[in-house]
Amino acid sequence: MKKNDIPDLVKRMLTGETLAAARLISLAENSDSNEEIIKLITPHVGNAYIIGITGAPGVGKSTLTDKLVKYLRLQDKKIGVVAVDPTSPFSGGAILGDRIRLQQLATDENVFIRSMASRGHLGGISSATSDAIKILDAYGCDYIFIETVGVGQSEIEVVKNVDTTLLVLIPGMGDEIQAIKAGVMEIADIFVVNKADKDGVERTVLEIEMLQNLGEHKEHPAPICQVIARDNEGIEQLVSAIQEHHEFLQQKNMFDANRKQRLEMEMKQIAHNKLLQKTSEFLQENYDLNQLIDDVYNKKKDVYSVINELLEEIVK
Amino acid sequence: MKKNDIPDLVKRMLTGETLAAARLISLAENSDSNEEIIKLITPHVGNAYIIGITGAPGVGKSTLTDKLVKYLRLQDKKIGVVAVDPTSPFSGGAILGDRIRLQQLATDENVFIRSMASRGHLGGISSATSDAIKILDAYGCDYIFIETVGVGQSEIEVVKNVDTTLLVLIPGMGDEIQAIKAGVMEIADIFVVNKADKDGVERTVLEIEMLQNLGEHKEHPAPICQVIARDNEGIEQLVSAIQEHHEFLQQKNMFDANRKQRLEMEMKQIAHNKLLQKTSEFLQENYDLNQLIDDVYNKKKDVYSVINELLEEIVK
């Protein structure tokens, strides 16, 4: 048997072999075989519930994930965790520490933990994460957590893949709340105020409520859960809030609608990336790009004429 | 004559009619006529020198631009200024104030000032700015300043359009320098330390030098110019530094090479946007997108098979 025989790896993963799942995620992330993998597992996906955990560095996302996973393990759920680490020269140490903490769970064969580096462009993270979610879903996970490191654009991209997004904050973050509110507050389905034994927790809750009132009025404002993840306090209530959000989505017929909307975005992203790749291959095979650039630079042709001619060659 | 008769507007702009230039920039920004405009003006571009001015809010970019413009006007140069305002709910007031200050120059018919809002995606700003630069170039400007409001990703996109980038800092910005250094310090061809009569100027200069040493060793480290823009101090030296950077680029055969590289990026961006547009038009005309999404959602097909079939229809 070939080491990377994908149909065989898929078969083994579907019988619960952890190493096969790990190998498939690596192959999907680092090679062109993601298409073959996704084709083979498509009949087996759609059962996992996907939860995104985002928030600024230092708010305790990994500890929270750890406690949520342990709580759900007591209910005999199978869990996947994908930690998305945007490449950053500053945060390397912290990420490593977080990962080591999470690895304590790694001796449990029903908890699958995977770190993904977000090399390259945003679409890349999003599509690698999306593939990993599908593989863990087919692997039989009941819950998949997507934990991001920051709250920038890449995190917003990543949480587009999830059913319920937790935005984690800590007391005394007033300024940070101000700084992140544009475009980030809106992604929260549930606000989690961690380290809720710290001073200023009431103020943080109040600030979140005020920002929610400033924003577009949601029919169902995101609940605010106070937890002390380190001491395992508030975890049960948070899991209830996640389940209530799930039920809310289903009652409003938004669960499938949201997933279809995400699927539409995913399809556009894939089509987009493939088009770009085909175009650049076509250019390399058929054109001297430097000559075209020289022609435009020397004003023999204008940029739009050159591109329109090229596209007529490429697009039917 | 039709009000928006583009060939006529171009003809009038080429004879120096300011209102025609203004109208063409608006048309290029807000309509599909940018292609026609660029085609008509292409023979007339390539003479202006393009300078980017970027830096955090409050460092005095507008005052600096104002003083640079006035200095170059004494040498009878024709000047264009494009101020790129990323849409932000927080900075509206400051931008307005800056613009009003700049408008004092607007009575001079050899100074053309234009504000551009960066609505929509990053590629959008970059391409609208790029069109505006070409129009002002054909209009006969000797120097075109692109002033950005912040130092985020959109500003990095914008300065990809320029020959020389000034990164403006002020004393006492140590923390900010730390925060922006990744990806932004590298874009500076010249560091401008404004408000150089303030405490801490030596430290700021030292910090810039240290960061330069940390980064990849440039053959030609970016010079650091101390100015007090408000008092018109250091402006002549800064203009000299810009001219030296221009000469350096020419000596190293980098001036044309850089412009060609920018042209290549611009062409790819345009091709990219057009491909996306063509694809979505094709999809709308020929397919029931919702049906395709339902098929994938209901696992009748996998996402990659659907997209590969579609692309075979679209791409030759």
Interface residues (C-beta under 8 A of the other chain):
Chain A: N34 E35 I38 K39 T42 P43 V45 G46 S88 P89 F90 Q153 A182 D256 R259 K260 L263 E264 E266 M267 K268 I270 A271 H272 K274 L275 L276 K278 T279 L289 L292 I293 D294 V296 Y297 K299 K301 D302 V303 Y304 S305 V306 I307 N308 L310 L311 E313 I314 V315 K316
Chain B: E35 I38 K39 T42 P43 V45 G46 S88 P89 F90 Q153 A182 D256 R259 K260 L263 E264 E266 M267 I270 A271 H272 K274 L275 L276 K278 T279 S280 L289 L292 I293 D294 V296 Y297 K299 K301 D302 V303 Y304 S305 V306 I307 N308 L310 L311 E313 I314 V315 K316
